Amino acid sequence: MNIVLIPCIKSESRNLGANYEDFDSLSHAAINTYFSAIKHISDADEVIVFHVKCSNSIQEVERKILSKMLELNSKGNNVLLLEADTLCVRDFDCSEFPRNKLQLFTLIGMSDFPEEIGKDYYLNSGVIWFPYKASRKIRKSISFFLSEPWPNRWAYYQLIWNLLYYGQFKNRDRGLSQVLGLGSGKFNWIIDDAPYKVDESSSKIMHFFTSRGIKRVVELQNIHKSNS
């Protein structure tokens, strides 16, 4: 099965940062993403809004998302993760993605990037394709990351997905070539400047970022879904 997974945070914590504290707007954003996926992904067998309960920190949320993706994939499913601040705006099929490779979709221009990856290779994790036929080593690696305490560092979850992605290739250049071959940004169009960004008219999934403020994300979703 092709399962689309849309995480939606549910928490009373104020430790997640100001961008995550408006839970009503987060729910609204997730609902927008949900209906856009149903409308535009023709071969999605199931679309799930995953309500992530959290009592402590954003890392707690991210660990639960990672665990849910592993659970679904281990049951024989292909999983497409769409964060709640994304929106499908044009028709596409999951068959357009690699059948045996974990896939991230766009480079992200950042000054603050992990040394393990490098700024010319760092990929955003707002949209992730995790097919069942991907290497078993990926599932083993995810299990390892879930079993270990995470360091207190920014975007460690995104770093994990980058390490898993590039670990499939002999070198990072080959991994980057695959991203560019799919059209960096085509399936995760970042509204802010990013290297190698495709034209907006070619994008199929837009990503608005909670850093804008979740209410602004919902406003942007509403603008673009009316035109899609």
C-alpha positions as CSV (number, residue, x, y, z in Angstrom):
1,M,0.0,0.0,0.0
2,N,1.0,3.6,-0.5
3,I,0.3,5.5,2.7
4,V,0.5,9.3,3.1
5,L,1.4,10.2,6.6
6,I,0.7,13.8,7.9
7,P,1.9,14.4,11.5
8,C,-0.1,16.9,13.6
9,I,1.2,17.9,17.0
10,K,-1.1,17.7,20.0
11,S,0.5,19.0,23.2
12,E,0.0,21.2,26.3
13,S,3.8,21.8,26.4
14,R,5.2,25.2,25.8
15,N,8.7,23.8,25.2
16,L,8.1,23.3,21.4
17,G,8.7,26.9,20.4
18,A,6.3,29.7,19.5
19,N,5.8,28.3,16.0
20,Y,4.1,25.2,17.3
21,E,1.9,26.6,20.1
22,D,-1.2,27.4,18.1
23,F,-2.6,23.9,18.0
24,D,-5.9,24.9,16.4
25,S,-4.0,26.4,13.4
26,L,-1.7,23.3,13.3
27,S,-4.8,21.1,13.0
28,H,-6.2,23.4,10.3
29,A,-2.9,23.1,8.4
30,A,-2.9,19.3,8.6
31,I,-6.5,19.1,7.4
32,N,-5.6,21.3,4.4
33,T,-2.6,19.0,3.6
34,Y,-4.9,15.9,4.1
35,F,-7.5,17.0,1.5
36,S,-4.9,18.2,-0.9
37,A,-3.3,14.7,-0.8
38,I,-6.6,13.0,-1.4
39,K,-7.2,15.4,-4.3
40,H,-3.9,15.2,-6.1
41,I,-2.2,11.8,-5.3
42,S,-4.0,9.3,-7.5
43,D,-2.4,6.1,-6.2
44,A,-2.5,6.9,-2.4
45,D,-4.3,3.9,-0.8
46,E,-4.6,5.7,2.6
47,V,-4.0,9.2,3.9
48,I,-3.5,9.4,7.7
49,V,-3.3,12.4,9.9
50,F,-1.1,11.2,12.7
51,H,-1.9,13.1,15.9
52,V,1.4,13.2,17.8
53,K,0.9,13.7,21.5
54,C,3.8,15.4,23.2
55,S,4.6,16.5,26.8
56,N,8.1,17.6,26.6
57,S,10.1,18.8,23.5
58,I,10.1,18.9,19.7
59,Q,12.6,16.0,19.8
60,E,9.9,13.9,21.5
61,V,7.6,14.7,18.5
62,E,10.3,13.8,16.0
63,R,11.1,10.5,17.6
64,K,7.4,9.5,17.5
65,I,7.2,10.5,13.8
66,L,10.3,8.4,13.0
67,S,8.9,5.5,14.9
68,K,5.5,5.7,13.1
69,M,7.2,5.7,9.7
70,L,9.3,2.7,10.7
71,E,6.1,0.9,12.0
72,L,4.2,1.5,8.7
73,N,7.1,0.6,6.5
74,S,7.9,-2.6,8.4
75,K,4.4,-3.8,7.6
76,G,5.1,-3.7,3.9
77,N,3.9,-0.2,3.1
78,N,5.4,2.6,1.0
79,V,5.2,5.7,3.2
80,L,5.1,9.3,1.9
81,L,5.5,11.8,4.7
82,L,4.0,15.3,4.3
83,E,4.5,17.7,7.1
84,A,1.5,19.8,8.0
85,D,2.9,22.9,6.5
86,T,3.0,21.4,3.0
87,L,0.3,21.4,0.3
88,C,-0.2,19.2,-2.8
89,V,-1.0,21.6,-5.6
90,R,-0.8,19.4,-8.8
91,D,-1.6,15.8,-9.6
92,F,1.1,13.1,-9.3
93,D,1.6,9.4,-8.6
94,C,3.7,7.7,-6.0
95,S,4.9,5.6,-8.9
96,E,7.0,8.7,-9.9
97,F,9.3,8.0,-6.9
98,P,12.1,5.4,-6.7
99,R,10.7,1.9,-5.7
100,N,13.8,0.8,-3.9
101,K,15.4,4.0,-2.5
102,L,14.5,6.3,0.4
103,Q,14.1,9.8,-1.2
104,L,14.4,13.3,0.0
105,F,13.4,16.0,-2.6
106,T,15.1,19.4,-2.3
107,L,18.2,21.1,-1.2
108,I,17.8,23.8,1.4
109,G,19.9,26.9,1.5
110,M,21.1,27.4,5.0
111,S,24.0,29.1,6.8
112,D,23.6,26.8,9.8
113,F,24.0,23.3,8.5
114,P,25.4,20.1,10.0
115,E,29.1,19.5,9.3
116,E,28.3,15.8,8.6
117,I,26.5,16.7,5.4
118,G,27.7,20.1,4.2
119,K,25.8,23.1,2.9
120,D,25.9,22.0,-0.7
121,Y,24.2,18.7,0.0
122,Y,21.8,19.3,2.9
123,L,18.3,18.2,2.1
124,N,15.0,19.2,3.7
125,S,12.9,16.5,5.4
126,G,9.5,18.1,5.1
127,V,8.6,15.6,2.4
128,I,10.0,12.0,2.6
129,W,9.4,8.9,0.4
130,F,10.2,5.7,2.3
131,P,9.4,2.7,0.1
132,Y,9.1,-0.8,1.6
133,K,11.8,-2.1,-0.9
134,A,14.4,0.3,0.4
135,S,17.4,-1.3,1.9
136,R,16.8,-3.2,5.1
137,K,19.8,-1.3,6.5
138,I,17.7,1.8,6.6
139,R,15.1,0.1,8.9
140,K,18.0,-1.2,11.1
141,S,19.5,2.3,11.3
142,I,16.2,3.9,12.2
143,S,15.8,1.3,15.0
144,F,19.3,2.2,16.2
145,F,18.6,5.9,16.3
146,L,15.4,5.3,18.2
147,S,17.2,3.2,20.8
148,E,19.8,5.9,21.5
149,P,19.5,9.2,23.3
150,W,19.5,12.1,20.9
151,P,22.0,15.0,21.4
152,N,20.7,18.4,22.2
153,R,21.3,19.9,18.8
154,W,19.2,21.7,16.3
155,A,17.5,19.7,13.5
156,Y,18.9,16.4,14.6
157,Y,15.9,14.6,13.1
158,Q,16.6,16.2,9.7
159,L,20.2,15.2,10.0
160,I,19.2,11.6,10.5
161,W,17.2,11.5,7.3
162,N,20.1,13.1,5.4
163,L,22.5,10.4,6.8
164,L,20.0,7.7,5.8
165,Y,19.5,9.1,2.4
166,Y,23.2,9.6,1.4
167,G,24.1,6.3,3.0
168,Q,22.4,4.5,0.1
169,F,25.0,5.8,-2.4
170,K,28.7,5.3,-3.0
171,N,29.2,9.1,-2.5
172,R,27.1,12.2,-1.8
173,D,27.4,13.4,-5.4
174,R,25.5,10.4,-6.6
175,G,22.8,11.0,-4.1
176,L,22.6,14.7,-5.1
177,S,22.4,13.7,-8.7
178,Q,19.3,11.7,-8.0
179,V,17.6,14.6,-6.2
180,L,18.4,16.9,-9.1
181,G,17.2,14.3,-11.6
182,L,13.8,14.4,-10.0
183,G,13.9,18.2,-10.1
184,S,15.0,19.6,-6.7
185,G,11.9,21.3,-5.4
186,K,9.4,19.6,-7.7
187,F,8.0,17.5,-4.9
188,N,9.0,19.9,-2.0
189,W,8.9,23.5,-3.3
190,I,10.3,25.7,-0.6
191,I,8.8,29.1,-0.9
192,D,12.0,30.8,0.4
193,D,15.2,30.9,-1.7
194,A,16.9,27.5,-2.0
195,P,19.6,26.3,-4.4
196,Y,18.5,24.5,-7.6
197,K,14.9,25.4,-6.9
198,V,12.5,24.6,-9.8
199,D,10.0,27.1,-11.1
200,E,6.9,27.3,-8.9
201,S,4.7,26.4,-12.0
202,S,6.5,23.0,-12.1
203,S,6.0,22.2,-8.4
204,K,3.6,19.5,-7.2
205,I,4.1,19.9,-3.4
206,M,4.6,23.3,-1.8
207,H,6.3,23.8,1.6
208,F,5.5,27.0,3.6
209,F,7.5,26.4,6.8
210,T,6.2,26.8,10.3
211,S,9.0,29.4,10.9
212,R,6.6,31.8,9.2
213,G,4.1,31.3,12.0
214,I,1.5,28.6,11.6
215,K,-1.4,31.1,11.0
216,R,0.6,32.5,8.0
217,V,1.1,28.9,6.8
218,V,-2.6,28.3,6.8
219,E,-3.2,31.6,5.0
220,L,-0.7,30.6,2.3
221,Q,-2.2,27.1,2.0
222,N,-5.7,28.6,1.5
223,I,-4.4,30.9,-1.2
224,H,-2.7,28.1,-3.1
225,K,-5.3,25.5,-2.7
226,S,-7.9,27.8,-4.3
227,N,-5.7,27.9,-7.4
228,S,-4.9,24.2,-7.5
